């Protein structure tokens, strides 16, 4: 563990007695730690604003507080610039298989995000409009002369097609980062963590991201949509969903391209870029072959 982070954590004026600090793995944007003192066990998240990813920590704080009020995210015990201290939840972290096998538990959680969190927001929430995010990434990559620069015209053309295909757009409050590791099961209820990308968006982005991040089959995707909308889906909704799912894969690809340049975390972003670029191309080419675009 970086000694600087240990010093930062120990300097917080919230501890009772000696602290035990352990690295909490899995994060590819923040530095996360489990800290125990004489009377509590907490998670400490350390991360500054990330302008190139449109991550504003005050927005993460606001979203986390609202999510706690609706009972789906741990309580924030302390916060200051670049630091969140959250209640530790004794739980099992989901993997993609557990996500696929627990859709009936996950859908009510997603609906709480979409429908209830806006009732508890205090302040000016972000808008996470995936098509703007993609164009913002393209501008950053061009400005920084990314090695992926020759791909950008193709990606922007796809972005334009996908934005048109996925219209008209319903707007809800989204988590916008439904990776398996963000779901925690304590044995009696399901929790959702990591709110740094939270903001108003199309609900199909969360659903498409959930499916693409966790390797849903087509049958599982249909079940996901029918569980969420509580009805049989139309051909139009199916097309809109696939366009938004493809957009989520494109966004994740470009997120990683940007992170190759800007991130200092010990993570193989180049491999991650190519993995998600392949997923995005497969999804986009499938749409093209069906003459959807």
KAKAKA-V374360 format. One record per pair of residues at least 12 apart in sequence whose ideal C-beta (glycine too) atoms are under 6 Angstrom apart, sorted by sequence separation. I is the first residue (numbers start at 1). J is the second residue. D is the distance in Angstrom with one decimal. If there is no record, write none. Layout:
BEGIN
((I/J/D) (I/J/D))
END
This chain:
BEGIN
((9/21/5.7) (21/33/5.5) (22/34/4.7) (64/76/5.7) (74/86/4.4) (75/87/4.5) (182/194/4.9) (32/45/5.4) (74/87/4.4) (256/269/5.1) (21/35/5.2) (138/152/5.1) (6/21/5.7) (30/45/5.1) (31/46/4.5) (74/89/5.5) (19/35/5.6) (20/36/4.6) (256/272/4.6) (257/273/5.4) (30/47/3.8) (256/273/4.1) (19/37/5.0) (61/79/5.7) (138/156/5.5) (17/37/5.3) (177/197/4.6) (16/37/5.1) (17/38/3.5) (176/197/4.2) (1/23/5.4) (15/37/4.6) (16/38/4.5) (16/39/5.1) (175/198/5.8) (253/276/4.3) (252/276/4.7) (253/277/4.8) (134/159/4.6) (176/201/5.8) (5/31/5.8) (173/200/5.6) (174/201/3.9) (253/280/5.1) (131/159/5.6) (178/206/5.7) (171/200/5.5) (249/279/5.1) (250/280/5.0) (172/203/4.7) (175/206/5.9) (178/209/5.0) (249/280/3.9) (131/163/4.4) (174/206/4.9) (178/210/4.3) (169/202/4.9) (170/203/6.0) (212/245/5.4) (48/82/4.7) (179/213/5.2) (180/214/5.5) (249/283/5.5) (9/44/5.5) (208/244/4.5) (212/248/5.7) (46/83/5.7) (72/109/5.8) (204/241/5.2) (208/245/3.1) (212/249/5.3) (246/283/4.3) (246/284/5.3) (45/84/4.4) (205/244/5.3) (209/248/4.1) (72/112/5.4) (204/244/3.8) (208/248/4.8) (44/85/5.4) (70/112/5.3) (202/244/5.9) (42/85/5.2) (43/86/4.7) (205/248/5.7) (43/88/5.5) (42/88/5.3) (70/116/4.6) (41/88/4.3) (70/117/6.0) (128/176/4.8) (67/117/6.0) (66/117/4.8) (69/120/4.4) (239/292/5.7) (66/120/3.9) (66/121/5.0) (118/173/4.7) (117/173/5.0) (114/172/3.9) (114/173/6.0) (62/123/5.1) (113/175/5.2) (14/78/5.0) (59/126/4.8) (128/197/5.9) (128/199/3.5) (127/199/5.4) (126/199/3.5) (127/200/4.9) (128/201/4.6) (125/199/5.9) (166/240/5.0) (130/205/5.6) (166/243/4.0) (165/243/4.0) (166/244/4.9) (99/180/4.9) (109/190/5.4) (162/243/4.8) (109/192/5.8) (96/180/5.0) (162/246/5.7) (95/180/5.2) (105/190/5.2) (162/247/4.8) (94/180/4.6) (52/140/5.2) (93/181/5.5) (94/183/4.0) (114/203/5.5) (93/184/5.9) (91/184/4.0) (92/185/4.9) (91/185/5.6) (89/184/5.5) (91/186/4.3) (110/206/5.9) (89/186/5.6) (89/191/5.7) (148/257/4.9) (100/214/5.9) (99/214/4.2) (134/250/6.0) (141/257/5.9) (130/247/5.0) (134/251/5.7) (137/254/3.9) (144/261/5.2) (96/214/4.0) (133/251/5.6) (140/258/5.6) (73/192/5.8) (96/215/5.3) (72/192/5.3) (100/220/5.9) (107/227/4.7) (134/254/5.9) (103/224/5.7) (107/228/5.5) (130/251/5.3) (137/258/5.4) (103/227/6.0) (158/284/5.7) (64/195/4.7) (63/195/3.8) (161/293/4.7) (60/195/5.1) (63/198/3.7) (60/196/4.4) (55/196/4.9) (26/181/4.9) (52/258/5.4) (52/262/5.4) (28/267/5.0))
END
